Every structure is written in C-alpha cells, then in structure tokens.
Amino acid sequence: MTHHVILGAGPAGVIAAETIRKLAPQDSITLIGDEPEPSYSRMAIPYLLMGNINESGTYLRKTTTHFANLTIKVLQAQVQSVQAATKTIVLKSGDKIAFDTLLVATGSHPVSPPIPGIQSEGVHTCWTLKDARAIMALAQPGARVLQLGAGFIGCIIMEALAARGVKLSVVEMGDRMVPRMMGPTAGGMIRDWVDAKGVQVFTSTKVESIEAGQPLTVKLSNGNTLQADLVISAAGVRPAIGFLKDSGITCLLGVLTDEHLQTNVPGVFAAGDCAEAFDKVSGKTMVSAIQPNAAEQARIAGANMVAFARGRAAHAELKGVTQINVLDTLGLISSSFGDWQGVPGGEHAELTDKAAGRHLSLQFKDDVLVGCNSVGWTEHVGVMRGLVEGQVKLGVWKDKLMQDPTLLMEAYLASAQGQGDWSGAADARRR
C-alpha cells in the first residue's frame, strides 16, 4: 500500500492530507505535527488574545474524530532528519518512518534576534497556543508591554494587545511600520495613526538589551530605557527547514519547488510557509507566508503526490504565488499586492490625502499593474488584487490611471472582462 507522509499539521498539512484521502481512498496517510494540541490556525491566535474565541475556536477541524474518520494517522513527534535517498524520516525519538511520497509543510518559526537577555522570563514570542497562554496571563489591563517588531504579524499582535487594555510600546528597526509591505508614505501614515491611538512607537530603533527581573528593563538604541511587565518578540519568521540539512532536498530560503510543488527529489513535495515556490507571474521563486498560499499549494501538492504514487505525471499546477497582505491596524485598513516597490523600467502613480488618511500607490510595467499599496481605501481591494494577479492588459486605461489612480474599478471593468475573465479578477468583482 502506498504511504504518504506529511510533515507539519498546520493548514497546509491538513488540506494536503484531506486532498490525498479524497483522491486515494485506500492509500495510507501519516500526518506528523510537533505540538500537543489539535491542528490549529496561527492566524486565529490574535482573536484568542482578544477574547473573541476560545482555544477550540483556533482548531482547523471542529470534531475530535475528524482524522480518525478519514483514516489519517496523526502522530505527535519531532523530526530529526529526512533521508531522501532511502525515503526515510528519522524522528528525534530514534524511530524511523518509510514513505513513498513526502510533503514538507512545516511552516515557519520565529526569528530570535541576538539581543542580550532575549531568553529572560517574561519575554515571549507569539506563535503557538502555548505562547498565547503565557501572554494572556501577563497582558492584563494596565500591564506595560513592549513589542519588538512592527511588521505584518507584529501589527496583528499589536491589535490584539491593544484590545486587552495594556500600555503598549512598539520598537521597529525599520524607518516605518510594516516596512516589507508598505512604502515610506504608507508606513508613516500607519505609524501616525497608531500613535494617535495611544500606542508608543519607536521606529529606526533597536532593542539593545533586556535585563531580567520584575519588571524587565529594556534599553533602546535611541537612549531610552523602558520598564516592561511583558516583552513580545515579533521580529519576523523563517521557514522551519533546519532538519532538511544533508537530506538531498534543495533548499534556498525555503524548500525549492517547481510549479507542481515538487522538489528536486521525485516524490518529495513542499507547500505553505516553508515552500519556495515558482511563481509564473513574476518568473521567479518566492516564499509568501500567507494562509491562502498554504491552502492552494497543499491542494496542488496533494493531487500531485497521488499522481506520482500512481506512476502518472504531475498535472496540477500553481498559477502564481499570491502576494497579498490586507491589514487592519487599530481600525485603519491597508493593503499591499504584488511588486509594490515597482520593477526596473516601470512607471509609478501615487495619490496621498493625509488629512483623510488615504494613500494609493500604483506600480506599472508597460500597461500592466504589477503592484500597489493602499491606506484607507477599502472599496478597491478586490479589484487591485484581480488586476495584479490577472496581469490584465490595461491599454489606454493605464494612462488614465497614471492621471487618476482612483479609477481602478472603471479600469478593471473596461479591461478585465475582455481578456477571458481570469479567475482572480472574477473574484475581485464579487467582493
């Protein structure tokens, strides 16, 4: 009997397992996760911190017998190594598991910055349910909380902390908030908004040291020293692929895959936050750690794992790696799509109304919208995604958008419908 093994029990792993079971009712499936809780969504943790849901609300599947009903074996274990040549997984317990196909869906892990005292009691990441429990115990109303990092994940955590009524300070190394998602104007507007909401923000600033104690003493590069009851490290994440060293599986930033999500080793696939997938739109490989990518990549990988096991060529293809971030920062909606920083030889149109809290930045290559930023614009989010992902040729509408970037809806309606109505653009119209 064919044995499919999936490393990682998050959204990508779960969806891949379910896809394989649907296509191959008799095959054996083992899903390996390294946390004691049922499979859950990390993106739901902020809602847990806010008190909107309880822990069971983070679970990906709502019945305790879900995987048993699908005859999917779930194993809690830590992986020591993978030996691609012998199709063997070695667990830290010493046990070995043989596979016919393998999916690496181990996601990301938080980066621990090299700061003296970062391991002190009272310093936590916000990545697991265990982390969330520790944070909820300390982040009581009025508690002094210092957050390290104001990227996309950091801003989501910040929203949850603010809802808990803490006294919050945020330290960001970059010169603006969400620097990997927003340009200087947009990131500065978000910072001004957050500051007006009572959150102290230090940009272009590093945490130099954390001194253990109750409270913690945090020294900043700008000369300030802050006292904190809780420090949260949200300094970014990296693909969790250290166990693949010497495996024979090619890794760059993530596990390198082709458009079928297959690695350089036949029968070994990757999906989700740990995968560096080929993006047909840009013609390059990239890691884009967002849940919609994890879900789509998992479905494609699962289908191709079954095809490989049956001796058939991979047929399911990844159309593109979605580069989309929509962020709610204390009530201010911002979004980022595609190559928001622009491309060589491209053109750029920008509109800013700081008084109204609105900013729109469009990046073009020839007559195609390749990326955009927005702050305070909610009516165009779906259309922006459709135009960028659909690579819609705008024709004369490109020049009109250069003059007035707010004509996005009109440009979409005039241009996209005549070009086969690419599925992503169709989604945009339904929003």
Helices and strands as residue ranges (DSSP letters): E 3-7, H 11-23, E 28-33, G 42-44, H 45-50, G 55-58, H 66-69, E 72-76, E 79-83, E 88-91, E 96-98, E 101-104, E 108-110, E 123-125, H 129-138, E 144-148, H 152-163, E 167-171, H 184-196, E 200-202, E 207-211, E 216-220, E 225-228, E 230-233, E 237-239, G 242-244, E 255-256, E 268-270, G 272-274, E 275-279, E 284-286, H 291-309, E 324-329, E 332-338, E 347-353, G 354-356, E 358-365, E 368-375, H 381-390, H 396-403, G 405-407, H 408-415, G 416-418, H 423-430
